[in-house]
Amino acid sequence: MSAVNPHDVARVHKAIRAFFSRGLVKAELFMPWSAQQLRGELFARCEVLEEQADTDGALFRVRGTPEDIEDLRARIGQGQGTA
């Protein structure tokens, strides 16, 4: 492999992403505006794939460890479940 060859760099990048994505799950978390103090923690602990806001709060599609997602769910007050 060579860092000069863009194809090789892309292969290494893909392998690194795959390695660090092992064990991660996708989920949806709804965070009401009253729980926005957890927003920074959500971004620090999960990869935010999408965010949609409305008058009640924000819906996040995220990827993270099951433990981080369930901890955030409990702190937001949503119970269990991943998508």
C-alpha positions, 0 to 999 in steps of 0.5 A: 500500500502507498499513501500516494495512491488514492485507491490505497488511502480509500481502502485504509480509510474504509478498513479503519471505519469498519474496525471502529464501527464494530458493535455500534447500533443505529437508533432514534432518540427524541430529545424534548427541549426541556432535555437539551442540556444532554445535547452536547453529551449526545454528540460526544457519545454518538455519531449523529446521522440526522437531526430534525427539530419541531416545536416539541424538541429534536429527533436524532438518528444516531449510531453508537454503542448500545450502552451509550444509547440506552444510558441517554434514553434513560436520562431523556426518559424514553425507555428502551429500543433501537432502530 
